[in-house]
């Protein structure tokens, strides 16, 4: 999805972005991955928070950010995955 020119503009390279969606007050992000949490944060360097949160949303002036990250899902039981699904439905039904 192309974000530049739709969600934000960058008036000058390296300057804060200008949000083209000024009514957005916050962002909730859900990620699901098979990678264990430790590997994702310490080995890969936690790219979601660096790229999306710090690199895009905060530069747009959006500071109310929530990240729901379900890691290691490939190794979880069916019951545990269903638990996460129900939890996600509750979280996002309140938005």
PDB file as gemmi writes it, atoms N, CA and C in Angstrom:
CRYST1    1.000    1.000    1.000  90.00  90.00  90.00 P 1                      
ATOM      1  N   UNK A   1       0.839  -1.178   0.000  1.00  0.00           N  
ATOM      2  CA  UNK A   1       0.000   0.000   0.000  1.00  0.00           C  
ATOM      3  C   UNK A   1       0.882   1.239   0.000  1.00  0.00           C  
ATOM      4  N   UNK A   2       0.658   2.102  -0.929  1.00  0.00           N  
ATOM      5  CA  UNK A   2       1.412   3.349  -1.000  1.00  0.00           C  
ATOM      6  C   UNK A   2       0.852   4.330   0.035  1.00  0.00           C  
ATOM      7  N   UNK A   3       1.695   4.770   0.948  1.00  0.00           N  
ATOM      8  CA  UNK A   3       1.252   5.683   1.994  1.00  0.00           C  
ATOM      9  C   UNK A   3       1.588   7.127   1.656  1.00  0.00           C  
ATOM     10  N   UNK A   4       2.717   7.347   1.024  1.00  0.00           N  
ATOM     11  CA  UNK A   4       3.150   8.702   0.723  1.00  0.00           C  
ATOM     12  C   UNK A   4       2.153   9.342  -0.238  1.00  0.00           C  
ATOM     13  N   UNK A   5       1.673  10.520   0.107  1.00  0.00           N  
ATOM     14  CA  UNK A   5       0.713  11.229  -0.729  1.00  0.00           C  
ATOM     15  C   UNK A   5      -0.731  10.866  -0.443  1.00  0.00           C  
ATOM     16  N   UNK A   6      -0.953   9.787   0.316  1.00  0.00           N  
ATOM     17  CA  UNK A   6      -2.307   9.388   0.693  1.00  0.00           C  
ATOM     18  C   UNK A   6      -2.508   9.592   2.186  1.00  0.00           C  
ATOM     19  N   UNK A   7      -1.565   9.095   2.984  1.00  0.00           N  
ATOM     20  CA  UNK A   7      -1.654   9.242   4.433  1.00  0.00           C  
ATOM     21  C   UNK A   7      -0.843  10.425   4.952  1.00  0.00           C  
ATOM     22  N   UNK A   8       0.262  10.739   4.281  1.00  0.00           N  
ATOM     23  CA  UNK A   8       1.122  11.827   4.739  1.00  0.00           C  
ATOM     24  C   UNK A   8       1.880  12.427   3.577  1.00  0.00           C  
ATOM     25  N   UNK A   9       2.361  13.632   3.781  1.00  0.00           N  
ATOM     26  CA  UNK A   9       3.279  14.290   2.851  1.00  0.00           C  
ATOM     27  C   UNK A   9       4.546  14.639   3.612  1.00  0.00           C  
ATOM     28  N   UNK A  10       5.639  14.724   2.902  1.00  0.00           N  
ATOM     29  CA  UNK A  10       6.919  15.107   3.484  1.00  0.00           C  
ATOM     30  C   UNK A  10       7.348  16.400   2.779  1.00  0.00           C  
ATOM     31  N   UNK A  11       7.097  17.559   3.423  1.00  0.00           N  
ATOM     32  CA  UNK A  11       7.384  18.832   2.770  1.00  0.00           C  
ATOM     33  C   UNK A  11       8.833  18.982   2.331  1.00  0.00           C  
ATOM     34  N   UNK A  12       9.768  18.586   3.208  1.00  0.00           N  
ATOM     35  CA  UNK A  12      11.200  18.614   2.891  1.00  0.00           C  
ATOM     36  C   UNK A  12      11.803  17.310   3.389  1.00  0.00           C  
ATOM     37  N   UNK A  13      12.724  16.729   2.639  1.00  0.00           N  
ATOM     38  CA  UNK A  13      13.345  15.479   3.098  1.00  0.00           C  
ATOM     39  C   UNK A  13      13.939  15.623   4.504  1.00  0.00           C  
ATOM     40  N   UNK A  14      13.620  14.643   5.343  1.00  0.00           N  
ATOM     41  CA  UNK A  14      14.151  14.646   6.701  1.00  0.00           C  
ATOM     42  C   UNK A  14      13.318  15.428   7.700  1.00  0.00           C  
ATOM     43  N   UNK A  15      12.327  16.153   7.242  1.00  0.00           N  
ATOM     44  CA  UNK A  15      11.456  16.934   8.132  1.00  0.00           C  
ATOM     45  C   UNK A  15      10.262  16.085   8.560  1.00  0.00           C  
ATOM     46  N   UNK A  16       9.595  16.482   9.663  1.00  0.00           N  
ATOM     47  CA  UNK A  16       8.402  15.733  10.078  1.00  0.00           C  
ATOM     48  C   UNK A  16       7.348  15.686   8.975  1.00  0.00           C  
ATOM     49  N   UNK A  17       6.628  14.577   8.946  1.00  0.00           N  
ATOM     50  CA  UNK A  17       5.579  14.404   7.948  1.00  0.00           C  
ATOM     51  C   UNK A  17       4.368  15.251   8.298  1.00  0.00           C  
ATOM     52  N   UNK A  18       3.579  15.567   7.315  1.00  0.00           N  
ATOM     53  CA  UNK A  18       2.316  16.264   7.508  1.00  0.00           C  
ATOM     54  C   UNK A  18       1.214  15.243   7.257  1.00  0.00           C  
ATOM     55  N   UNK A  19       0.414  14.997   8.275  1.00  0.00           N  
ATOM     56  CA  UNK A  19      -0.657  14.022   8.158  1.00  0.00           C  
ATOM     57  C   UNK A  19      -1.746  14.545   7.236  1.00  0.00           C  
ATOM     58  N   UNK A  20      -2.173  13.707   6.314  1.00  0.00           N  
ATOM     59  CA  UNK A  20      -3.291  14.042   5.440  1.00  0.00           C  
ATOM     60  C   UNK A  20      -4.607  13.498   5.998  1.00  0.00           C  
ATOM     61  N   UNK A  21      -4.529  12.887   7.165  1.00  0.00           N  
ATOM     62  CA  UNK A  21      -5.699  12.377   7.884  1.00  0.00           C  
ATOM     63  C   UNK A  21      -5.703  12.990   9.284  1.00  0.00           C  
ATOM     64  N   UNK A  22      -5.995  14.275   9.405  1.00  0.00           N  
ATOM     65  CA  UNK A  22      -5.828  14.972  10.685  1.00  0.00           C  
ATOM     66  C   UNK A  22      -6.777  14.520  11.797  1.00  0.00           C  
ATOM     67  N   UNK A  23      -7.833  13.804  11.469  1.00  0.00           N  
ATOM     68  CA  UNK A  23      -8.763  13.371  12.503  1.00  0.00           C  
ATOM     69  C   UNK A  23      -8.307  12.111  13.228  1.00  0.00           C  
ATOM     70  N   UNK A  24      -7.273  11.451  12.723  1.00  0.00           N  
ATOM     71  CA  UNK A  24      -6.755  10.250  13.383  1.00  0.00           C  
ATOM     72  C   UNK A  24      -6.014  10.664  14.645  1.00  0.00           C  
ATOM     73  N   UNK A  25      -6.476  10.150  15.773  1.00  0.00           N  
ATOM     74  CA  UNK A  25      -5.862  10.485  17.058  1.00  0.00           C  
ATOM     75  C   UNK A  25      -4.935   9.383  17.566  1.00  0.00           C  
ATOM     76  N   UNK A  26      -5.116   8.167  17.051  1.00  0.00           N  
ATOM     77  CA  UNK A  26      -4.292   7.059  17.500  1.00  0.00           C  
ATOM     78  C   UNK A  26      -4.323   5.915  16.505  1.00  0.00           C  
ATOM     79  N   UNK A  27      -3.411   4.973  16.707  1.00  0.00           N  
ATOM     80  CA  UNK A  27      -3.283   3.813  15.826  1.00  0.00           C  
ATOM     81  C   UNK A  27      -3.151   2.571  16.691  1.00  0.00           C  
ATOM     82  N   UNK A  28      -3.922   1.538  16.349  1.00  0.00           N  
ATOM     83  CA  UNK A  28      -3.779   0.220  16.960  1.00  0.00           C  
ATOM     84  C   UNK A  28      -3.316  -0.731  15.871  1.00  0.00           C  
ATOM     85  N   UNK A  29      -2.277  -1.476  16.161  1.00  0.00           N  
ATOM     86  CA  UNK A  29      -1.673  -2.364  15.182  1.00  0.00           C  
ATOM     87  C   UNK A  29      -1.645  -3.785  15.741  1.00  0.00           C  
ATOM     88  N   UNK A  30      -2.042  -4.740  14.924  1.00  0.00           N  
ATOM     89  CA  UNK A  30      -2.002  -6.149  15.288  1.00  0.00           C  
ATOM     90  C   UNK A  30      -1.049  -6.866  14.346  1.00  0.00           C  
ATOM     91  N   UNK A  31      -0.089  -7.582  14.909  1.00  0.00           N  
ATOM     92  CA  UNK A  31       0.795  -8.425  14.109  1.00  0.00           C  
ATOM     93  C   UNK A  31       0.773  -9.838  14.670  1.00  0.00           C  
ATOM     94  N   UNK A  32       0.851 -10.797  13.779  1.00  0.00           N  
ATOM     95  CA  UNK A  32       0.882 -12.215  14.147  1.00  0.00           C  
ATOM     96  C   UNK A  32       2.071 -12.820  13.420  1.00  0.00           C  
ATOM     97  N   UNK A  33       2.929 -13.498  14.157  1.00  0.00           N  
ATOM     98  CA  UNK A  33       4.132 -14.059  13.536  1.00  0.00           C  
ATOM     99  C   UNK A  33       4.526 -15.370  14.190  1.00  0.00           C  
ATOM    100  N   UNK A  34       5.300 -16.150  13.469  1.00  0.00           N  
ATOM    101  CA  UNK A  34       5.808 -17.402  14.025  1.00  0.00           C  
ATOM    102  C   UNK A  34       7.112 -17.177  14.787  1.00  0.00           C  
ATOM    103  N   UNK A  35       7.772 -16.056  14.549  1.00  0.00           N  
ATOM    104  CA  UNK A  35       9.044 -15.748  15.195  1.00  0.00           C  
ATOM    105  C   UNK A  35       8.841 -15.541  16.700  1.00  0.00           C  
ATOM    106  N   UNK A  36       9.689 -16.133  17.537  1.00  0.00           N  
ATOM    107  CA  UNK A  36       9.596 -15.894  18.977  1.00  0.00           C  
ATOM    108  C   UNK A  36       9.885 -14.421  19.314  1.00  0.00           C  
ATOM    109  N   UNK A  37       9.270 -13.933  20.370  1.00  0.00           N  
ATOM    110  CA  UNK A  37       9.393 -12.535  20.778  1.00  0.00           C  
ATOM    111  C   UNK A  37      10.850 -12.117  20.964  1.00  0.00           C  
ATOM    112  N   UNK A  38      11.645 -12.930  21.641  1.00  0.00           N  
ATOM    113  CA  UNK A  38      13.046 -12.591  21.896  1.00  0.00           C  
ATOM    114  C   UNK A  38      13.810 -12.391  20.587  1.00  0.00           C  
ATOM    115  N   UNK A  39      13.617 -13.289  19.644  1.00  0.00           N  
ATOM    116  CA  UNK A  39      14.317 -13.200  18.363  1.00  0.00           C  
ATOM    117  C   UNK A  39      13.889 -11.938  17.622  1.00  0.00           C  
ATOM    118  N   UNK A  40      12.597 -11.664  17.602  1.00  0.00           N  
ATOM    119  CA  UNK A  40      12.093 -10.503  16.873  1.00  0.00           C  
ATOM    120  C   UNK A  40      12.643  -9.197  17.441  1.00  0.00           C  
ATOM    121  N   UNK A  41      12.635  -9.075  18.767  1.00  0.00           N  
ATOM    122  CA  UNK A  41      13.077  -7.814  19.380  1.00  0.00           C  
ATOM    123  C   UNK A  41      14.591  -7.667  19.405  1.00  0.00           C  
ATOM    124  N   UNK A  42      15.305  -8.719  19.811  1.00  0.00           N  
ATOM    125  CA  UNK A  42      16.737  -8.564  20.054  1.00  0.00           C  
ATOM    126  C   UNK A  42      17.612  -8.931  18.858  1.00  0.00           C  
ATOM    127  N   UNK A  43      17.192  -9.862  18.056  1.00  0.00           N  
ATOM    128  CA  UNK A  43      17.992 -10.250  16.892  1.00  0.00           C  
ATOM    129  C   UNK A  43      17.615  -9.405  15.672  1.00  0.00           C  
ATOM    130  N   UNK A  44      16.311  -9.292  15.405  1.00  0.00           N  
ATOM    131  CA  UNK A  44      15.851  -8.518  14.240  1.00  0.00           C  
ATOM    132  C   UNK A  44      15.792  -7.022  14.523  1.00  0.00           C  
ATOM    133  N   UNK A  45      15.810  -6.618  15.782  1.00  0.00           N  
ATOM    134  CA  UNK A  45      15.834  -5.197  16.131  1.00  0.00           C  
ATOM    135  C   UNK A  45      14.479  -4.516  16.192  1.00  0.00           C  
ATOM    136  N   UNK A  46      13.385  -5.292  16.283  1.00  0.00           N  
ATOM    137  CA  UNK A  46      12.048  -4.745  16.461  1.00  0.00           C  
ATOM    138  C   UNK A  46      11.667  -3.737  15.363  1.00  0.00           C  
ATOM    139  N   UNK A  47      11.694  -4.147  14.103  1.00  0.00           N  
ATOM    140  CA  UNK A  47      11.458  -3.203  13.012  1.00  0.00           C  
ATOM    141  C   UNK A  47      10.075  -2.560  12.989  1.00  0.00           C  
ATOM    142  N   UNK A  48       9.044  -3.220  13.511  1.00  0.00           N  
ATOM    143  CA  UNK A  48       7.707  -2.609  13.486  1.00  0.00           C  
ATOM    144  C   UNK A  48       7.699  -1.295  14.245  1.00  0.00           C  
ATOM    145  N   UNK A  49       8.254  -1.288  15.438  1.00  0.00           N  
ATOM    146  CA  UNK A  49       8.242  -0.041  16.205  1.00  0.00           C  
ATOM    147  C   UNK A  49       9.162   0.998  15.590  1.00  0.00           C  
ATOM    148  N   UNK A  50      10.274   0.568  15.040  1.00  0.00           N  
ATOM    149  CA  UNK A  50      11.193   1.535  14.447  1.00  0.00           C  
ATOM    150  C   UNK A  50      10.639   2.140  13.162  1.00  0.00           C  
ATOM    151  N   UNK A  51      10.096   1.313  12.298  1.00  0.00           N  
ATOM    152  CA  UNK A  51       9.645   1.805  10.997  1.00  0.00           C  
ATOM    153  C   UNK A  51       8.272   2.456  11.083  1.00  0.00           C  
ATOM    154  N   UNK A  52       7.294   1.727  11.595  1.00  0.00           N  
ATOM    155  CA  UNK A  52       5.930   2.261  11.600  1.00  0.00           C  
ATOM    156  C   UNK A  52       5.693   3.293  12.693  1.00  0.00           C  
ATOM    157  N   UNK A  53       6.051   2.954  13.921  1.00  0.00           N  
ATOM    158  CA  UNK A  53       5.729   3.864  15.021  1.00  0.00           C  
ATOM    159  C   UNK A  53       6.635   5.090  15.033  1.00  0.00           C  
ATOM    160  N   UNK A  54       7.933   4.878  15.116  1.00  0.00           N  
ATOM    161  CA  UNK A  54       8.852   6.027  15.155  1.00  0.00           C  
ATOM    162  C   UNK A  54       9.032   6.667  13.791  1.00  0.00           C  
ATOM    163  N   UNK A  55       9.120   5.841  12.756  1.00  0.00           N  
ATOM    164  CA  UNK A  55       9.444   6.357  11.439  1.00  0.00           C  
ATOM    165  C   UNK A  55       8.286   6.947  10.670  1.00  0.00           C  
ATOM    166  N   UNK A  56       7.062   6.590  11.004  1.00  0.00           N  
ATOM    167  CA  UNK A  56       5.924   7.121  10.258  1.00  0.00           C  
ATOM    168  C   UNK A  56       4.927   7.823  11.169  1.00  0.00           C  
ATOM    169  N   UNK A  57       4.291   7.080  12.074  1.00  0.00           N  
ATOM    170  CA  UNK A  57       3.181   7.647  12.847  1.00  0.00           C  
ATOM    171  C   UNK A  57       3.594   8.800  13.758  1.00  0.00           C  
ATOM    172  N   UNK A  58       4.690   8.677  14.460  1.00  0.00           N  
ATOM    173  CA  UNK A  58       5.116   9.789  15.330  1.00  0.00           C  
ATOM    174  C   UNK A  58       5.524  11.008  14.515  1.00  0.00           C  
ATOM    175  N   UNK A  59       6.107  10.781  13.358  1.00  0.00           N  
ATOM    176  CA  UNK A  59       6.457  11.913  12.498  1.00  0.00           C  
ATOM    177  C   UNK A  59       5.208  12.603  11.965  1.00  0.00           C  
ATOM    178  N   UNK A  60       4.087  11.867  11.896  1.00  0.00           N  
ATOM    179  CA  UNK A  60       2.817  12.444  11.459  1.00  0.00           C  
ATOM    180  C   UNK A  60       2.117  13.171  12.612  1.00  0.00           C  
ATOM    181  N   UNK A  61       2.677  13.054  13.818  1.00  0.00           N  
ATOM    182  CA  UNK A  61       2.066  13.694  14.975  1.00  0.00           C  
ATOM    183  C   UNK A  61       1.095  12.802  15.724  1.00  0.00           C  
ATOM    184  N   UNK A  62       1.080  11.509  15.404  1.00  0.00           N  
ATOM    185  CA  UNK A  62       0.209  10.548  16.089  1.00  0.00           C  
ATOM    186  C   UNK A  62       1.043   9.878  17.178  1.00  0.00           C  
ATOM    187  N   UNK A  63       0.670  10.116  18.435  1.00  0.00           N  
ATOM    188  CA  UNK A  63       1.466   9.593  19.546  1.00  0.00           C  
ATOM    189  C   UNK A  63       0.728   8.542  20.368  1.00  0.00           C  
ATOM    190  N   UNK A  64      -0.561   8.384  20.149  1.00  0.00           N  
ATOM    191  CA  UNK A  64      -1.321   7.356  20.862  1.00  0.00           C  
ATOM    192  C   UNK A  64      -1.246   6.080  20.036  1.00  0.00           C  
ATOM    193  N   UNK A  65      -0.266   5.242  20.357  1.00  0.00           N  
ATOM    194  CA  UNK A  65       0.025   4.045  19.568  1.00  0.00           C  
ATOM    195  C   UNK A  65      -0.077   2.803  20.444  1.00  0.00           C  
ATOM    196  N   UNK A  66      -0.791   1.797  19.961  1.00  0.00           N  
ATOM    197  CA  UNK A  66      -0.887   0.523  20.666  1.00  0.00           C  
ATOM    198  C   UNK A  66      -0.504  -0.586  19.697  1.00  0.00           C  
ATOM    199  N   UNK A  67       0.305  -1.504  20.183  1.00  0.00           N  
ATOM    200  CA  UNK A  67       0.760  -2.617  19.367  1.00  0.00           C  
ATOM    201  C   UNK A  67       0.420  -3.917  20.066  1.00  0.00           C  
ATOM    202  N   UNK A  68      -0.345  -4.756  19.408  1.00  0.00           N  
ATOM    203  CA  UNK A  68      -0.686  -6.083  19.892  1.00  0.00           C  
ATOM    204  C   UNK A  68       0.090  -7.064  19.020  1.00  0.00           C  
ATOM    205  N   UNK A  69       1.080  -7.713  19.600  1.00  0.00           N  
ATOM    206  CA  UNK A  69       1.985  -8.576  18.855  1.00  0.00           C  
ATOM    207  C   UNK A  69       1.895  -9.997  19.389  1.00  0.00           C  
ATOM    208  N   UNK A  70       1.401 -10.895  18.557  1.00  0.00           N  
ATOM    209  CA  UNK A  70       1.304 -12.302  18.928  1.00  0.00           C  
ATOM    210  C   UNK A  70       2.461 -13.040  18.275  1.00  0.00           C  
ATOM    211  N   UNK A  71       3.423 -13.426  19.074  1.00  0.00           N  
ATOM    212  CA  UNK A  71       4.632 -14.063  18.561  1.00  0.00           C  
ATOM    213  C   UNK A  71       4.610 -15.566  18.823  1.00  0.00           C  
ATOM    214  N   UNK A  72       5.411 -16.277  18.056  1.00  0.00           N  
ATOM    215  CA  UNK A  72       5.543 -17.721  18.250  1.00  0.00           C  
ATOM    216  C   UNK A  72       4.259 -18.492  18.013  1.00  0.00           C  
ATOM    217  N   UNK A  73       3.383 -17.993  17.160  1.00  0.00           N  
ATOM    218  CA  UNK A  73       2.069 -18.599  16.976  1.00  0.00           C  
ATOM    219  C   UNK A  73       2.124 -19.964  16.293  1.00  0.00           C  
ATOM    220  N   UNK A  74       3.139 -20.197  15.511  1.00  0.00           N  
ATOM    221  CA  UNK A  74       3.253 -21.471  14.807  1.00  0.00           C  
ATOM    222  C   UNK A  74       3.337 -22.651  15.780  1.00  0.00           C  
ATOM    223  N   UNK A  75       3.947 -22.435  16.922  1.00  0.00           N  
ATOM    224  CA  UNK A  75       4.119 -23.504  17.894  1.00  0.00           C  
ATOM    225  C   UNK A  75       3.034 -23.569  18.954  1.00  0.00           C  
ATOM    226  N   UNK A  76       2.004 -22.770  18.840  1.00  0.00           N  
ATOM    227  CA  UNK A  76       0.946 -22.752  19.859  1.00  0.00           C  
ATOM    228  C   UNK A  76      -0.168 -23.740  19.514  1.00  0.00           C  
ATOM    229  N   UNK A  77      -0.823 -24.221  20.550  1.00  0.00           N  
ATOM    230  CA  UNK A  77      -1.920 -25.173  20.354  1.00  0.00           C  
ATOM    231  C   UNK A  77      -3.138 -24.470  19.760  1.00  0.00           C  
ATOM    232  N   UNK A  78      -4.060 -25.265  19.247  1.00  0.00           N  
ATOM    233  CA  UNK A  78      -5.297 -24.728  18.690  1.00  0.00           C  
ATOM    234  C   UNK A  78      -6.070 -23.948  19.751  1.00  0.00           C  
ATOM    235  N   UNK A  79      -6.117 -24.453  20.968  1.00  0.00           N  
ATOM    236  CA  UNK A  79      -6.823 -23.773  22.050  1.00  0.00           C  
ATOM    237  C   UNK A  79      -6.202 -22.408  22.353  1.00  0.00           C  
ATOM    238  N   UNK A  80      -4.877 -22.352  22.362  1.00  0.00           N  
ATOM    239  CA  UNK A  80      -4.191 -21.092  22.640  1.00  0.00           C  
ATOM    240  C   UNK A  80      -4.440 -20.085  21.517  1.00  0.00           C  
ATOM    241  N   UNK A  81      -4.409 -20.548  20.273  1.00  0.00           N  
ATOM    242  CA  UNK A  81      -4.679 -19.648  19.145  1.00  0.00           C  
ATOM    243  C   UNK A  81      -6.115 -19.140  19.183  1.00  0.00           C  
ATOM    244  N   UNK A  82      -7.058 -20.000  19.563  1.00  0.00           N  
ATOM    245  CA  UNK A  82      -8.446 -19.564  19.703  1.00  0.00           C  
ATOM    246  C   UNK A  82      -8.583 -18.527  20.821  1.00  0.00           C  
ATOM    247  N   UNK A  83      -7.819 -18.715  21.900  1.00  0.00           N  
ATOM    248  CA  UNK A  83      -7.810 -17.737  23.000  1.00  0.00           C  
ATOM    249  C   UNK A  83      -7.345 -16.366  22.493  1.00  0.00           C  
ATOM    250  N   UNK A  84      -6.275 -16.348  21.705  1.00  0.00           N  
ATOM    251  CA  UNK A  84      -5.773 -15.090  21.150  1.00  0.00           C  
ATOM    252  C   UNK A  84      -6.796 -14.453  20.207  1.00  0.00           C  
ATOM    253  N   UNK A  85      -7.501 -15.280  19.438  1.00  0.00           N  
ATOM    254  CA  UNK A  85      -8.516 -14.766  18.527  1.00  0.00           C  
ATOM    255  C   UNK A  85      -9.658 -14.096  19.300  1.00  0.00           C  
ATOM    256  N   UNK A  86     -10.130 -14.741  20.365  1.00  0.00           N  
ATOM    257  CA  UNK A  86     -11.192 -14.148  21.186  1.00  0.00           C  
ATOM    258  C   UNK A  86     -10.719 -12.869  21.857  1.00  0.00           C  
ATOM    259  N   UNK A  87      -9.490 -12.873  22.334  1.00  0.00           N  
ATOM    260  CA  UNK A  87      -8.912 -11.673  22.958  1.00  0.00           C  
ATOM    261  C   UNK A  87      -8.857 -10.518  21.953  1.00  0.00           C  
ATOM    262  N   UNK A  88      -8.454 -10.828  20.738  1.00  0.00           N  
ATOM    263  CA  UNK A  88      -8.367  -9.806  19.692  1.00  0.00           C  
ATOM    264  C   UNK A  88      -9.743  -9.254  19.357  1.00  0.00           C  
ATOM    265  N   UNK A  89     -10.744 -10.112  19.277  1.00  0.00           N  
ATOM    266  CA  UNK A  89     -12.107  -9.645  19.011  1.00  0.00           C  
ATOM    267  C   UNK A  89     -12.571  -8.680  20.098  1.00  0.00           C  
ATOM    268  N   UNK A  90     -12.272  -8.989  21.361  1.00  0.00           N  
ATOM    269  CA  UNK A  90     -12.649  -8.088  22.465  1.00  0.00           C  
ATOM    270  C   UNK A  90     -11.914  -6.760  22.365  1.00  0.00           C  
ATOM    271  N   UNK A  91     -10.604  -6.803  22.104  1.00  0.00           N  
ATOM    272  CA  UNK A  91      -9.812  -5.578  22.030  1.00  0.00           C  
ATOM    273  C   UNK A  91     -10.304  -4.637  20.936  1.00  0.00           C  
ATOM    274  N   UNK A  92     -10.518  -5.194  19.742  1.00  0.00           N  
ATOM    275  CA  UNK A  92     -10.862  -4.353  18.608  1.00  0.00           C  
ATOM    276  C   UNK A  92     -12.353  -4.014  18.537  1.00  0.00           C  
ATOM    277  N   UNK A  93     -13.195  -4.722  19.258  1.00  0.00           N  
ATOM    278  CA  UNK A  93     -14.614  -4.363  19.274  1.00  0.00           C  
ATOM    279  C   UNK A  93     -14.838  -3.086  20.088  1.00  0.00           C  
ATOM    280  N   UNK A  94     -13.883  -2.732  20.932  1.00  0.00           N  
ATOM    281  CA  UNK A  94     -13.999  -1.532  21.772  1.00  0.00           C  
ATOM    282  C   UNK A  94     -13.470  -0.278  21.078  1.00  0.00           C  
ATOM    283  N   UNK A  95     -12.931  -0.397  19.895  1.00  0.00           N  
ATOM    284  CA  UNK A  95     -12.373   0.775  19.203  1.00  0.00           C  
ATOM    285  C   UNK A  95     -13.450   1.597  18.545  1.00  0.00           C  
TER     286      UNK A  95                                                      
END                                                                             
